[in-house]
Amino acid sequence: MDPALSTLQSLQSQVDNEDWHAIINECSDLIPQHPSSSVLWNIFGLGHLRVGNFSGAKMAFAEAISVKPDFSAAHFNLANVFRELGANEEAVEAYKTCIGLEPRNAQYQNNLGNLLIKLRQPEDALVYLMNAAKLAPEVAIYQFNIANLFKSLAQHVDAEFFYKRAIEIEPKNPDFRTNYITFLEDVGAISEAKQQVKIGLNFSPNSPELKAKLGYIRLREQQFQIGWELRNQYWKIRQPAEPFLKTQKPLWEGEKTGHLFVWAEQGIGDEIMVSTCFEEMRSRCEKLTISASDRLLPIFERSFSKNIDFISRLTTPSDAKFDAHAPGMTALGLLRPDAKSFQNNSVNNFRLLADGYKTAEFRSQALANDNERPVIGISWFSKSARNGSYRSIPLSQLMSVLPKGAVLVNLQYGDFESDFENLASEFGHVALSFKAVDKWTDLEGLASLIDACDEVVTIDNSIVHFAGAMGKKCNLLLPVGADWRWGRKDEKSSYWYSSIRINRQAVLGNWDSCLANLALFSTSKLT
């Protein structure tokens, strides 16, 4: 028997106010008096779920179900607990049970669809997400989830349709619009993305997400000063990739200072981009400390002034150790405020240096059979969650356009050695995987592999940054929706790295024209 209606109403009020600890305490007192109340057990479970006590929540929801087996809300809550515990198969079954009990509940359908996406079952996920949208067409998040799934499946027309539906329902929602803008950027619709930023800022003029988006658009347009200023809004978004440095010391604004601490942010490629300005940073301070990924530290220490102190990005000096600080990309922006400033990016002014002994060893292996063959390093895959599928090119398609007889060096991280060697043999290339070098963890070895090549052909990943910063001749293969740092659609060279030649898709998802225009630097060795 359930408690009195007034008691349940009081508990519901606490649920509405999210007073979870009070709910747990009150239910603990009430359950001994009403042990067969499925409603009490369910509310008790909600309290435990919301405070992160998943084992307590699981027990309570199971009790609610044992009392009332057809209690769909308890099955749904139990499914959510299983999902939090990583028991995904149990979660799927629990979601299916509550859907069987209440098939017209859109939230049940939506949650199962989202879980199936996580389990890499997109076709099944789409069924449930579409069910949710049909049952509750006025709920924008359901439209939005479908849009994200279609984007992941590279079904761009359908993705755009559902992004627009979500925005039509909630035009003031900055998250929906920001994700739609990201989609437009990834498919190369930059003008439309710019227009959506403008519309979004009309609704949400203080949105840091939208301001940061506008910053990247300005940087793409080479309006560097305003672009960098807007890009710094990145640190105000809800979930930056890393937290802003906690310090009482001032943010560096490019002035001459005492001890400057420049701290690492973003990924390996971004850290290498920032390294193009290390020596300039050193000239603007009495002492410079730079944090970097451990994998990059030996390369940076070899390549730059001994007057620069490099430390792991996993450590932070105390405030007493520095006078001013800046995130890496913020410092970079201060030193690259206009197009003219990129003249300092010449390899005459900076260059990453590989381990010469390793380079010589790898070069010797590459030329062991015939020192007249060109040695071409290649990379073709990105695991970027946002747009890795857009950036990546089928390995067979890339190999098919490379000159027969070339020595191909595998620069790709991941377990691709077998495919690489089999396809190289099929297309008449000499394949060198250098399996002893882990291309993800051993960046010292990777840098030497790149250095040992005559040239590099790569998609947009960390390889292009290594090659460019080392002054290695490199053909960069870009999708239609290329990243902001590679400039406008007509750019054929990089202002970041002078040794890079840019090759772009003409049609979304089609690499044919990009590869047709590929002009290697070293093919004369085969003629």
C-alpha positions, 0 to 999 in steps of 0.5 A: 500500500502506498503512503497517503496522497499528501506524503507522495505529493510532498515527495514529488515536490522534493523531486521537482526541487531536486532535493535528493538527500532529503528524498533518500532520508524520508523514503528510508523512514517511510519504506519500513511502513510501506514495504510494498509501495512500488512508488516509494521504491521508485522515488527512493531509487531516483534519489540514489541515482541522482547522488551517484549511488548506482548500487543503491538505485539498482536495488531500489528499482529492482524492488519496485519492479518486484512489487509491480512488474509492469511498472514501466517507469521503474524499468526505465530508471533501472535501464538508466542505472545499467547504462551508468554502470556500463552494463549496456546489454542489460540496459538495452533489455530494460529499455525494451521492457519499458517500451513494451509496456509503454510503446508510445513513450517518446523518452523511452524510445529516445534513450534506447536509440541513444544507447544503440548509437553508443553500441555502434548499432546505428540502423537500429538506433535510427528506428527508435530515434525516429519513433521518438520524433514521431511520438513527440514531434514538438520536442526539439532534442529528438530531432537534434539526435536524429540529425547527429546520427545522420551526420555520423552516417554521412547522410548529409541531406537528412542531417541538415533536414533534422538540424533545421527542424530542431532549430525551428522548434527552438530557435533560441537554443545556442547548442542546436545552432552551434552543432548545426554550424559545425555540421555546415563547416564540416560539409564546406558550407562556410557562407551558410555557417557564417549566416547561422552564426549571425542569426544565433548571435541575434538570439544569444549575443553573449553565447561564447560558443557562437562567438568562438565559432565566429572567431574561427570563421574570421581566422579562415578569412584571414581576419586574424586579429579579431579572429583570435580575440573571438576565438578566446571565447573558447575558454568560456564555453561549457565544456572546453577540452581542458580547464583554464589554468587556475592562477592569480597571475595575469593573462599575457597580452604580448607585452615584454614581461618577466617569467612567462608560462605558456601552457599546452592546450588542444592536441598534438597538431595544435602544440606543434603549431604553437611551437612556430612562435616559441623563439618569438615568445622567448624574445618577449620575456626574461624567462620562458617556461612551456608545457607540452605533451610528454611525447613532444618534450624530447623533440622540443628540447632538441629543437629550441633554445636552451633558454626555454624550459619545457615541462610536462603538460601534466604539471603546473608550476606554482604562481610564485614561479611565473609572472604572466601566463597564456594558453598556447593558442592565445599566445600564438594569436598575439604573435600572428595578428595579421598576414604579414606576421606569418613571414616569421613562420619560415623554416629559416626561423624555426624547425623541428629537429628529429633524432638524426641517428634514428633518421639515418637508420630509417633512411638506410632501411628505406633505401636498402634495395634501391637508392633511386626510388622515392621514399614517400611517407603516407597517412590516410586516417583520422579518428577525430570524433567530430569529422574523422570520417570526412578527413579520412581517405580509403587507403586503396584509393590513395595508393592507386595514384602513387607512382609504382615502384615507390618506397611507401613508409607507413606513418599512420597510427593504428593497426593498419600494417597488414592492409598497408603491406597487402595493398602496397604489394597489389599496387606495385609499391615497396612497403615499409611499416616500421612496426617497432615504432608506435606511431601514436606514443613514440613521436620521437620515432615518428618524427625520424620516420618523417625526416627519413622520407623524401616527401609526405602525402597525408590527410589533415592530422598530426602528420601534416604538422610534423612535416610542415614544422620540419620543413619536409615537402608535403602534399596535404589532402583536404576534404571540402569542409577543411579546418579553419587553419587551412584558410579559404577554399582557393588556398593552395599553400599554407601560411603556417608551413611553407613546405606544404602544398594543399590539395582539396576536394571539389565535391563532398566525400569525393577524393577523385579531383583532389587526387587527380591534381596531386603533384608529387615532389620526388617522382623524377626519381622514377623517370 
